[in-house]
Amino acid sequence: MSPLTATRNPKTRGWMTIEEVCDELQVARSTFNDWRAKGRGPKCVKLPNGGLRIRHTEFDRWINSLEEAS
């Protein structure tokens, strides 16, 4: 488990909001939106109401891929 995953709220049951991702990474929402537009962010699921969610497992996979690339 990465240090980032240790601070997660267990009530979210496997899903993260964009705000939670930005808080965890300490980046602005505009930065996340830029990564997503360029195809560099984690895979998102679009909800019927237009909201976005990211699976914790996808977030972990994405973070790990960044560690391996550096």
N, CA, C and O atoms as CSV, one atom per row, in Angstrom:
chain,resi,resn,atom,element,x,y,z
A,1,MET,N,N,0.844,-1.179,0.000
A,1,MET,CA,C,0.000,0.000,0.000
A,1,MET,C,C,0.890,1.242,0.000
A,1,MET,O,O,1.835,1.338,0.783
A,2,SER,N,N,0.580,2.188,-0.882
A,2,SER,CA,C,1.367,3.414,-0.938
A,2,SER,C,C,0.982,4.320,0.231
A,2,SER,O,O,-0.084,4.142,0.820
A,3,PRO,N,N,1.829,5.284,0.575
A,3,PRO,CA,C,1.490,6.207,1.659
A,3,PRO,C,C,0.207,6.978,1.370
A,3,PRO,O,O,-0.512,7.359,2.294
A,4,LEU,N,N,-0.081,7.209,0.091
A,4,LEU,CA,C,-1.294,7.939,-0.251
A,4,LEU,C,C,-2.543,7.148,0.102
A,4,LEU,O,O,-3.529,7.728,0.558
A,5,THR,N,N,-2.523,5.846,-0.098
A,5,THR,CA,C,-3.711,5.036,0.141
A,5,THR,C,C,-4.033,4.894,1.618
A,5,THR,O,O,-5.168,4.570,1.966
A,6,ALA,N,N,-3.085,5.123,2.480
A,6,ALA,CA,C,-3.301,4.952,3.914
A,6,ALA,C,C,-4.252,6.001,4.494
A,6,ALA,O,O,-4.823,5.783,5.563
A,7,THR,N,N,-4.431,7.131,3.813
A,7,THR,CA,C,-5.251,8.216,4.341
A,7,THR,C,C,-6.679,8.192,3.829
A,7,THR,O,O,-7.453,9.086,4.172
A,8,ARG,N,N,-7.058,7.229,3.040
A,8,ARG,CA,C,-8.382,7.199,2.429
A,8,ARG,C,C,-9.487,6.920,3.429
A,8,ARG,O,O,-9.283,6.245,4.438
A,9,ASN,N,N,-10.652,7.449,3.131
A,9,ASN,CA,C,-11.844,7.233,3.935
A,9,ASN,C,C,-12.428,5.867,3.590
A,9,ASN,O,O,-12.804,5.650,2.439
A,10,PRO,N,N,-12.519,4.939,4.539
A,10,PRO,CA,C,-13.029,3.599,4.232
A,10,PRO,C,C,-14.503,3.581,3.847
A,10,PRO,O,O,-14.973,2.578,3.309
A,11,LYS,N,N,-15.241,4.642,4.099
A,11,LYS,CA,C,-16.661,4.687,3.771
A,11,LYS,C,C,-16.912,4.810,2.270
A,11,LYS,O,O,-18.036,4.574,1.827
A,12,THR,N,N,-15.920,5.164,1.484
A,12,THR,CA,C,-16.134,5.395,0.057
A,12,THR,C,C,-16.269,4.113,-0.745
A,12,THR,O,O,-16.674,4.159,-1.906
A,13,ARG,N,N,-15.937,2.959,-0.152
A,13,ARG,CA,C,-16.165,1.645,-0.758
A,13,ARG,C,C,-15.627,1.494,-2.179
A,13,ARG,O,O,-16.333,1.023,-3.071
A,14,GLY,N,N,-14.405,1.885,-2.376
A,14,GLY,CA,C,-13.780,1.606,-3.651
A,14,GLY,C,C,-13.834,2.715,-4.681
A,14,GLY,O,O,-13.237,2.573,-5.748
A,15,TRP,N,N,-14.518,3.808,-4.413
A,15,TRP,CA,C,-14.634,4.901,-5.377
A,15,TRP,C,C,-14.086,6.191,-4.789
A,15,TRP,O,O,-14.201,6.446,-3.590
A,16,MET,N,N,-13.493,6.994,-5.651
A,16,MET,CA,C,-12.990,8.302,-5.248
A,16,MET,C,C,-13.645,9.365,-6.121
A,16,MET,O,O,-13.871,9.151,-7.312
A,17,THR,N,N,-13.946,10.506,-5.523
A,17,THR,CA,C,-14.401,11.648,-6.306
A,17,THR,C,C,-13.163,12.348,-6.866
A,17,THR,O,O,-12.040,12.096,-6.432
A,18,ILE,N,N,-13.388,13.214,-7.819
A,18,ILE,CA,C,-12.275,13.988,-8.378
A,18,ILE,C,C,-11.672,14.875,-7.285
A,18,ILE,O,O,-10.457,15.063,-7.229
A,19,GLU,N,N,-12.517,15.407,-6.434
A,19,GLU,CA,C,-12.026,16.242,-5.338
A,19,GLU,C,C,-11.104,15.458,-4.411
A,19,GLU,O,O,-10.086,15.981,-3.957
A,20,GLU,N,N,-11.460,14.196,-4.125
A,20,GLU,CA,C,-10.612,13.363,-3.273
A,20,GLU,C,C,-9.275,13.074,-3.937
A,20,GLU,O,O,-8.238,13.072,-3.275
A,21,VAL,N,N,-9.295,12.831,-5.230
A,21,VAL,CA,C,-8.050,12.586,-5.964
A,21,VAL,C,C,-7.176,13.835,-5.915
A,21,VAL,O,O,-5.982,13.751,-5.630
A,22,CYS,N,N,-7.769,14.981,-6.189
A,22,CYS,CA,C,-7.002,16.234,-6.169
A,22,CYS,C,C,-6.446,16.530,-4.776
A,22,CYS,O,O,-5.303,16.967,-4.643
A,23,ASP,N,N,-7.248,16.294,-3.745
A,23,ASP,CA,C,-6.777,16.506,-2.371
A,23,ASP,C,C,-5.613,15.574,-2.052
A,23,ASP,O,O,-4.615,15.993,-1.466
A,24,GLU,N,N,-5.748,14.319,-2.438
A,24,GLU,CA,C,-4.712,13.336,-2.128
A,24,GLU,C,C,-3.391,13.673,-2.831
A,24,GLU,O,O,-2.312,13.485,-2.269
A,25,LEU,N,N,-3.493,14.167,-4.057
A,25,LEU,CA,C,-2.293,14.499,-4.835
A,25,LEU,C,C,-1.838,15.934,-4.619
A,25,LEU,O,O,-0.760,16.320,-5.072
A,26,GLN,N,N,-2.645,16.721,-3.935
A,26,GLN,CA,C,-2.375,18.133,-3.695
A,26,GLN,C,C,-2.174,18.887,-5.007
A,26,GLN,O,O,-1.187,19.598,-5.197
A,27,VAL,N,N,-3.147,18.706,-5.909
A,27,VAL,CA,C,-3.155,19.422,-7.183
A,27,VAL,C,C,-4.507,20.107,-7.347
A,27,VAL,O,O,-5.499,19.703,-6.742
A,28,ALA,N,N,-4.530,21.133,-8.164
A,28,ALA,CA,C,-5.768,21.847,-8.452
A,28,ALA,C,C,-6.650,21.022,-9.383
A,28,ALA,O,O,-6.162,20.181,-10.138
A,29,ARG,N,N,-7.938,21.273,-9.319
A,29,ARG,CA,C,-8.871,20.584,-10.216
A,29,ARG,C,C,-8.509,20.860,-11.675
A,29,ARG,O,O,-8.649,19.976,-12.520
A,30,SER,N,N,-8.051,22.062,-11.978
A,30,SER,CA,C,-7.673,22.400,-13.353
A,30,SER,C,C,-6.502,21.535,-13.831
A,30,SER,O,O,-6.428,21.187,-15.009
A,31,THR,N,N,-5.599,21.192,-12.926
A,31,THR,CA,C,-4.477,20.307,-13.276
A,31,THR,C,C,-5.003,18.920,-13.609
A,31,THR,O,O,-4.593,18.322,-14.604
A,32,PHE,N,N,-5.911,18.402,-12.782
A,32,PHE,CA,C,-6.504,17.099,-13.061
A,32,PHE,C,C,-7.229,17.120,-14.405
A,32,PHE,O,O,-7.090,16.193,-15.203
A,33,ASN,N,N,-8.001,18.174,-14.654
A,33,ASN,CA,C,-8.731,18.283,-15.919
A,33,ASN,C,C,-7.772,18.301,-17.108
A,33,ASN,O,O,-8.061,17.714,-18.151
A,34,ASP,N,N,-6.640,18.969,-16.953
A,34,ASP,CA,C,-5.621,19.013,-18.010
A,34,ASP,C,C,-5.048,17.620,-18.257
A,34,ASP,O,O,-4.918,17.200,-19.407
A,35,TRP,N,N,-4.704,16.900,-17.184
A,35,TRP,CA,C,-4.197,15.529,-17.327
A,35,TRP,C,C,-5.218,14.665,-18.048
A,35,TRP,O,O,-4.870,13.895,-18.943
A,36,ARG,N,N,-6.477,14.795,-17.658
A,36,ARG,CA,C,-7.531,13.977,-18.259
A,36,ARG,C,C,-7.694,14.299,-19.746
A,36,ARG,O,O,-7.829,13.391,-20.566
A,37,ALA,N,N,-7.681,15.580,-20.093
A,37,ALA,CA,C,-7.817,15.999,-21.492
A,37,ALA,C,C,-6.674,15.469,-22.348
A,37,ALA,O,O,-6.862,15.174,-23.528
A,38,LYS,N,N,-5.491,15.349,-21.755
A,38,LYS,CA,C,-4.316,14.854,-22.479
A,38,LYS,C,C,-4.169,13.338,-22.405
A,38,LYS,O,O,-3.222,12.781,-22.960
A,39,GLY,N,N,-5.103,12.661,-21.722
A,39,GLY,CA,C,-5.041,11.211,-21.585
A,39,GLY,C,C,-3.971,10.740,-20.623
A,39,GLY,O,O,-3.505,9.605,-20.721
A,40,ARG,N,N,-3.574,11.599,-19.694
A,40,ARG,CA,C,-2.500,11.262,-18.745
A,40,ARG,C,C,-3.000,10.959,-17.340
A,40,ARG,O,O,-2.209,10.589,-16.472
A,41,GLY,N,N,-4.285,11.109,-17.105
A,41,GLY,CA,C,-4.852,10.876,-15.780
A,41,GLY,C,C,-5.379,9.458,-15.640
A,41,GLY,O,O,-5.353,8.681,-16.595
A,42,PRO,N,N,-5.855,9.125,-14.452
A,42,PRO,CA,C,-6.447,7.800,-14.239
A,42,PRO,C,C,-7.774,7.689,-14.976
A,42,PRO,O,O,-8.426,8.694,-15.258
A,43,LYS,N,N,-8.168,6.459,-15.285
A,43,LYS,CA,C,-9.446,6.227,-15.964
A,43,LYS,C,C,-10.590,6.606,-15.035
A,43,LYS,O,O,-10.584,6.279,-13.849
A,44,CYS,N,N,-11.568,7.301,-15.596
A,44,CYS,CA,C,-12.738,7.748,-14.838
A,44,CYS,C,C,-13.985,7.027,-15.324
A,44,CYS,O,O,-14.047,6.553,-16.459
A,45,VAL,N,N,-14.967,6.953,-14.452
A,45,VAL,CA,C,-16.299,6.450,-14.790
A,45,VAL,C,C,-17.236,7.651,-14.728
A,45,VAL,O,O,-17.282,8.363,-13.725
A,46,LYS,N,N,-17.985,7.868,-15.814
A,46,LYS,CA,C,-18.929,8.981,-15.838
A,46,LYS,C,C,-20.297,8.483,-15.384
A,46,LYS,O,O,-20.851,7.548,-15.962
A,47,LEU,N,N,-20.829,9.109,-14.357
A,47,LEU,CA,C,-22.132,8.755,-13.809
A,47,LEU,C,C,-23.249,9.373,-14.645
A,47,LEU,O,O,-23.002,10.323,-15.388
A,48,PRO,N,N,-24.476,8.851,-14.539
A,48,PRO,CA,C,-25.588,9.412,-15.305
A,48,PRO,C,C,-25.824,10.909,-15.059
A,48,PRO,O,O,-26.322,11.610,-15.940
A,49,ASN,N,N,-25.471,11.391,-13.879
A,49,ASN,CA,C,-25.646,12.817,-13.579
A,49,ASN,C,C,-24.474,13.665,-14.069
A,49,ASN,O,O,-24.448,14.875,-13.841
A,50,GLY,N,N,-23.505,13.042,-14.738
A,50,GLY,CA,C,-22.351,13.766,-15.275
A,50,GLY,C,C,-21.152,13.783,-14.346
A,50,GLY,O,O,-20.064,14.187,-14.756
A,51,GLY,N,N,-21.325,13.353,-13.104
A,51,GLY,CA,C,-20.210,13.307,-12.160
A,51,GLY,C,C,-19.205,12.240,-12.554
A,51,GLY,O,O,-19.536,11.298,-13.275
A,52,LEU,N,N,-17.989,12.388,-12.085
A,52,LEU,CA,C,-16.928,11.429,-12.368
A,52,LEU,C,C,-16.490,10.739,-11.087
A,52,LEU,O,O,-16.476,11.345,-10.016
A,53,ARG,N,N,-16.136,9.475,-11.206
A,53,ARG,CA,C,-15.576,8.713,-10.096
A,53,ARG,C,C,-14.405,7.899,-10.613
A,53,ARG,O,O,-14.339,7.554,-11.793
A,54,ILE,N,N,-13.484,7.599,-9.709
A,54,ILE,CA,C,-12.309,6.789,-10.042
A,54,ILE,C,C,-12.239,5.661,-9.030
A,54,ILE,O,O,-12.323,5.895,-7.824
A,55,ARG,N,N,-12.088,4.447,-9.513
A,55,ARG,CA,C,-11.939,3.299,-8.616
A,55,ARG,C,C,-10.597,3.429,-7.882
A,55,ARG,O,O,-9.598,3.846,-8.468
A,56,HIS,N,N,-10.589,3.072,-6.607
A,56,HIS,CA,C,-9.336,3.087,-5.843
A,56,HIS,C,C,-8.289,2.216,-6.527
A,56,HIS,O,O,-7.115,2.582,-6.585
A,57,THR,N,N,-8.714,1.064,-7.046
A,57,THR,CA,C,-7.760,0.167,-7.703
A,57,THR,C,C,-7.165,0.812,-8.945
A,57,THR,O,O,-5.984,0.618,-9.233
A,58,GLU,N,N,-7.966,1.578,-9.688
A,58,GLU,CA,C,-7.465,2.278,-10.874
A,58,GLU,C,C,-6.504,3.384,-10.467
A,58,GLU,O,O,-5.473,3.588,-11.108
A,59,PHE,N,N,-6.843,4.095,-9.399
A,59,PHE,CA,C,-5.959,5.145,-8.907
A,59,PHE,C,C,-4.607,4.557,-8.509
A,59,PHE,O,O,-3.561,5.101,-8.860
A,60,ASP,N,N,-4.633,3.447,-7.776
A,60,ASP,CA,C,-3.389,2.793,-7.358
A,60,ASP,C,C,-2.577,2.319,-8.566
A,60,ASP,O,O,-1.357,2.483,-8.593
A,61,ARG,N,N,-3.243,1.734,-9.561
A,61,ARG,CA,C,-2.556,1.271,-10.767
A,61,ARG,C,C,-1.895,2.448,-11.477
A,61,ARG,O,O,-0.744,2.363,-11.906
A,62,TRP,N,N,-2.634,3.544,-11.596
A,62,TRP,CA,C,-2.127,4.740,-12.268
A,62,TRP,C,C,-0.912,5.320,-11.522
A,62,TRP,O,O,0.101,5.640,-12.143
A,63,ILE,N,N,-1.017,5.452,-10.200
A,63,ILE,CA,C,0.105,5.967,-9.397
A,63,ILE,C,C,1.326,5.063,-9.544
A,63,ILE,O,O,2.443,5.551,-9.717
A,64,ASN,N,N,1.120,3.755,-9.476
A,64,ASN,CA,C,2.226,2.815,-9.609
A,64,ASN,C,C,2.874,2.926,-10.983
A,64,ASN,O,O,4.092,2.793,-11.100
A,65,SER,N,N,2.087,3.165,-12.016
A,65,SER,CA,C,2.669,3.304,-13.356
A,65,SER,C,C,3.539,4.554,-13.441
A,65,SER,O,O,4.515,4.574,-14.191
A,66,LEU,N,N,3.202,5.587,-12.690
A,66,LEU,CA,C,4.017,6.804,-12.671
A,66,LEU,C,C,5.334,6.564,-11.944
A,66,LEU,O,O,6.377,7.083,-12.342
A,67,GLU,N,N,5.278,5.775,-10.880
A,67,GLU,CA,C,6.506,5.453,-10.133
A,67,GLU,C,C,7.463,4.666,-11.028
A,67,GLU,O,O,8.664,4.932,-11.031
A,68,GLU,N,N,6.947,3.710,-11.779
A,68,GLU,CA,C,7.780,2.880,-12.632
A,68,GLU,C,C,8.379,3.703,-13.775
A,68,GLU,O,O,9.478,3.401,-14.241
A,69,ALA,N,N,7.673,4.729,-14.227
A,69,ALA,CA,C,8.147,5.538,-15.354
A,69,ALA,C,C,9.246,6.508,-14.930
A,69,ALA,O,O,10.013,6.973,-15.773
A,70,SER,N,N,9.332,6.815,-13.656
A,70,SER,CA,C,10.329,7.815,-13.220
A,70,SER,C,C,11.695,7.225,-12.985
A,70,SER,O,O,12.623,7.946,-12.617
